[in-house]
Every structure is written in structure tokens, then in C-alpha cells.
Amino acid sequence: MILIMGAVLVSCKKNENTIALLMSNRANEFFLVLENNFKEKAKELGYKVIVYDAENDASKQPSQVEDAITKGVKAIVINPLNKDATKTVLNDAVKRNIPIVTVDTTVEGVELLADVSTDNYDGGKFAAEWLTKKSGFTPETLAGIVHMKGIDGHTAHIGRYGGFNDYLKSAEAGEAWNEFTLSNKYKEVTGNFAQDVARNAMDDIIS
């Protein structure tokens, strides 16, 4: 990730040294680490960074990209909350020769300089595969499962949730696990990618 971030930074001219970093949620520890490392590398190379925080609100990101364009940034690094919400405005940036890098999740239909992301669908699938094949648990022995979801409409959540659910309901998982997902032992709650929200949701279940 840092190597590609560095590639973006060095692609800008030294006298045009401001870059926009658009985060989905700075309160998330993962993205805080990403931000700190990005700013450290930028400082090392002599660049300024404008940080935008969408606070998990996908509707904020298009206007934040527009603001970055207006400020004349020479590159945009974005962790998009929704794969479609910023498509139009990012294409506007590309037309202005502003390189775009997406991080963690991506945007379809935009000519990106680079995409540093995970396959969230496969991530969810692998988690379900581990549960059904490698954990040693069986539907008969489990008291229950709580599937803590992310944010509805968030690209990462859509992928992970789909991969996990699709596998549990697949022929490969087996009929017992298929039936388990339809029972009252399988609960889905929303954690909003936030520790306090997830903790409260779990407290409601176990209390």
C-alpha cells in the first residue's frame, strides 16, 4: 500500500505538492493507521496532505472530491464508501488530469492510477468456509451465531455480507448449515463498523 501511495506522491510535481486523502471514517483504527502512514510518507517526500473525513456518510464524499478539485490538488487518494456515489465526480477529476487511487474498496467505471483493495466478497466467503470446514463447530453443537454486519450501502459491507451468506447457503457448505441460516440460532445485527455500536448490539442480544 505504501509503495503505491509513494508512486502517487512522486508522480506530482514538487511545486504542485498538495494531495487529498479522503477517508471513510477517521474514527476507525484501520483508517487512522492508513492516514498516519500516508501523512508520514508525504512529509518525507515534501508534500502537503488535505484530509477529508466522510464519517461513514457516503453522501458527503462527492462534495469532498469537488472541494479537493477546487483547491487544485494534484492527486486524490480515496477510500470510497459506496462504489457508485463518487463515480461521476471522480471522472471529473480524471478529466482534469488528477490521478485517482482507491484504497480498501474501489470505484467501477473510473480510470484509476491504482487500486489498493481487498476482495471483500472472497473475504466473507473465506470466513464462512473456515467456520463450516475448519473451525470444528457444527450446526448441532453451536448455541448460535451472531453475524455482525457493517453499514448498509457500504461497498465493503455488501461484499463481505454477500460472500459469507452465499457460502453458508451453498451446496458446498452443506444442508445442515443451509438450514442453520434459516433458524433462530442465526442472528444478523448491524454494527456500523463501529466498536461502540457493535458492543451495544451484542449487549442487547445477550442481556
C-alpha positions as CSV (number, residue, x, y, z in Angstrom):
1,M,0.0,0.0,0.0
2,I,2.7,2.5,1.0
3,L,4.6,1.7,-2.2
4,I,1.6,2.7,-4.4
5,M,1.0,5.7,-2.2
6,G,4.6,6.7,-2.8
7,A,4.1,6.3,-6.5
8,V,1.2,8.8,-6.4
9,L,3.2,11.2,-4.4
10,V,6.3,11.2,-6.6
11,S,4.1,11.5,-9.8
12,C,3.2,15.1,-8.7
13,K,5.5,18.0,-9.5
14,K,7.4,19.3,-6.5
15,N,5.9,22.8,-7.0
16,E,2.4,21.4,-7.1
17,N,2.5,19.5,-3.8
18,T,-0.9,19.2,-2.3
19,I,-2.7,15.8,-2.2
20,A,-6.2,15.0,-1.0
21,L,-6.8,11.9,1.2
22,L,-10.5,11.1,1.5
23,M,-11.2,8.7,4.4
24,S,-14.5,6.9,5.0
25,N,-14.2,7.2,8.8
26,R,-11.1,8.5,10.7
27,A,-12.5,7.1,13.9
28,N,-11.8,3.6,12.6
29,E,-8.5,2.4,13.8
30,F,-7.5,0.8,10.4
31,F,-8.0,4.0,8.6
32,L,-6.3,6.0,11.3
33,V,-3.2,3.9,10.7
34,L,-3.5,4.3,7.0
35,E,-3.8,8.1,7.4
36,N,-0.8,8.4,9.7
37,N,1.4,6.4,7.4
38,F,0.3,8.3,4.4
39,K,1.0,11.7,6.0
40,E,4.4,10.5,7.3
41,K,5.4,9.4,3.7
42,A,4.1,12.6,2.2
43,K,6.1,14.7,4.7
44,E,9.2,12.7,3.9
45,L,8.8,13.5,0.2
46,G,7.9,17.1,0.8
47,Y,4.1,17.1,0.1
48,K,1.1,18.6,1.9
49,V,-2.0,16.5,2.6
50,I,-5.6,17.6,2.9
51,V,-7.6,15.0,4.9
52,Y,-11.3,14.7,4.4
53,D,-13.5,12.6,6.7
54,A,-16.8,11.3,5.4
55,E,-17.7,10.0,8.9
56,N,-19.3,6.9,7.3
57,D,-21.7,9.1,5.2
58,A,-21.4,8.2,1.5
59,S,-23.4,11.3,0.6
60,K,-20.5,13.5,1.8
61,Q,-17.8,12.2,-0.4
62,P,-18.8,13.7,-3.8
63,S,-18.8,17.2,-2.4
64,Q,-15.4,16.5,-0.7
65,V,-14.0,15.4,-4.0
66,E,-15.4,18.6,-5.6
67,D,-13.7,20.6,-2.8
68,A,-10.4,18.9,-3.4
69,I,-10.6,19.6,-7.2
70,T,-11.5,23.3,-6.4
71,K,-8.4,23.5,-4.1
72,G,-6.2,22.4,-7.0
73,V,-4.9,19.2,-5.5
74,K,-2.6,17.2,-7.8
75,A,-3.8,13.7,-6.7
76,I,-6.7,12.1,-4.9
77,V,-6.4,9.0,-2.7
78,I,-9.9,7.9,-1.6
79,N,-11.4,5.1,0.5
80,P,-14.9,5.2,-1.2
81,L,-17.9,4.3,1.0
82,N,-20.0,3.5,-2.0
83,K,-18.8,2.3,-5.3
84,D,-21.3,4.4,-7.3
85,A,-21.6,7.6,-5.2
86,T,-18.3,9.2,-6.3
87,K,-18.1,7.8,-9.8
88,T,-19.2,11.0,-11.6
89,V,-17.1,13.4,-9.6
90,L,-14.0,11.2,-9.8
91,N,-14.3,11.1,-13.5
92,D,-14.4,14.9,-13.5
93,A,-11.1,14.8,-11.6
94,V,-9.6,12.4,-14.2
95,K,-10.7,14.8,-17.0
96,R,-8.6,17.4,-15.2
97,N,-5.6,15.1,-15.2
98,I,-5.8,14.4,-11.4
99,P,-4.7,10.9,-10.7
100,I,-7.0,8.8,-8.5
101,V,-6.0,5.9,-6.2
102,T,-8.7,3.9,-4.3
103,V,-7.9,2.2,-1.0
104,D,-9.6,-0.8,0.6
105,T,-12.7,-0.5,-1.7
106,T,-12.8,0.6,-5.3
107,V,-15.0,2.5,-7.8
108,E,-16.1,1.0,-11.0
109,G,-16.1,3.0,-14.2
110,V,-13.3,5.3,-13.3
111,E,-9.8,5.2,-14.9
112,L,-7.7,4.8,-11.8
113,L,-4.0,5.2,-11.4
114,A,-4.0,2.4,-8.9
115,D,-6.4,0.4,-6.7
116,V,-5.1,-0.9,-3.3
117,S,-8.0,-3.1,-2.1
118,T,-9.2,-6.4,-0.9
119,D,-11.8,-8.7,-2.4
120,N,-14.4,-8.3,0.2
121,Y,-16.7,-10.9,-1.3
122,D,-14.0,-13.5,-1.1
123,G,-13.1,-12.4,2.4
124,G,-16.7,-13.1,3.6
125,K,-16.7,-16.4,1.7
126,F,-13.4,-17.5,3.3
127,A,-14.7,-16.7,6.8
128,A,-17.8,-18.9,6.2
129,E,-15.6,-21.6,4.7
130,W,-13.4,-21.6,7.8
131,L,-16.5,-21.7,10.0
132,T,-18.0,-24.7,8.2
133,K,-14.9,-26.7,7.3
134,K,-12.1,-25.8,9.7
135,S,-13.4,-24.4,13.0
136,G,-14.6,-27.8,14.4
137,F,-18.0,-26.3,15.0
138,T,-21.2,-27.9,13.7
139,P,-24.7,-26.5,13.5
140,E,-25.8,-29.1,16.0
141,T,-23.3,-28.1,18.7
142,L,-23.5,-24.3,18.3
143,A,-25.8,-22.4,20.6
144,G,-25.9,-19.7,17.9
145,I,-24.1,-17.3,15.6
146,V,-24.3,-13.5,15.6
147,H,-23.4,-12.1,12.2
148,M,-22.3,-8.5,12.9
149,K,-22.9,-6.5,9.7
150,G,-21.3,-3.3,8.6
151,I,-23.1,-0.3,7.1
152,D,-25.9,-0.8,4.7
153,G,-24.9,0.5,1.3
154,H,-21.2,0.4,2.1
155,T,-19.3,-1.4,-0.6
156,A,-17.2,-3.4,1.8
157,H,-20.2,-4.5,3.8
158,I,-22.1,-5.5,0.7
159,G,-19.2,-7.7,-0.5
160,R,-18.4,-9.3,2.9
161,Y,-22.0,-10.0,3.8
162,G,-22.7,-11.4,0.3
163,G,-19.7,-13.7,0.4
164,F,-20.5,-15.0,3.9
165,N,-24.2,-15.6,3.4
166,D,-23.9,-17.0,-0.1
167,Y,-21.4,-19.6,1.1
168,L,-23.4,-20.7,4.2
169,K,-26.4,-21.2,1.9
170,S,-24.4,-23.1,-0.8
171,A,-24.3,-26.8,-1.6
172,E,-20.6,-26.8,-0.6
173,A,-21.5,-25.7,3.0
174,G,-24.0,-28.5,3.3
175,E,-27.7,-28.9,4.1
176,A,-27.2,-28.6,7.8
177,W,-25.6,-25.2,7.5
178,N,-28.1,-24.1,4.9
179,E,-30.9,-24.8,7.4
180,F,-29.0,-23.2,10.3
181,T,-29.1,-19.8,8.5
182,L,-32.9,-20.1,8.5
183,S,-33.2,-20.9,12.2
184,N,-33.5,-18.6,15.2
185,K,-29.9,-19.6,16.1
186,Y,-28.6,-17.4,13.3
187,K,-28.9,-13.7,14.1
188,E,-27.9,-10.7,12.0
189,V,-27.3,-7.3,13.7
190,T,-25.8,-4.1,12.4
191,G,-22.5,-2.8,14.0
192,N,-21.9,0.0,11.6
193,F,-18.2,-0.7,11.5
194,A,-18.0,0.9,15.0
195,Q,-16.9,-0.8,18.2
196,D,-19.4,1.0,20.5
197,V,-22.4,0.2,18.2
198,A,-21.3,-3.4,17.8
199,R,-20.8,-3.7,21.6
200,N,-24.3,-2.3,22.3
201,A,-25.8,-4.6,19.7
202,M,-24.2,-7.6,21.4
203,D,-25.3,-6.5,24.8
204,D,-28.9,-6.4,23.6
205,I,-28.6,-10.0,22.4
206,I,-27.0,-11.5,25.5
207,S,-28.8,-9.5,28.1
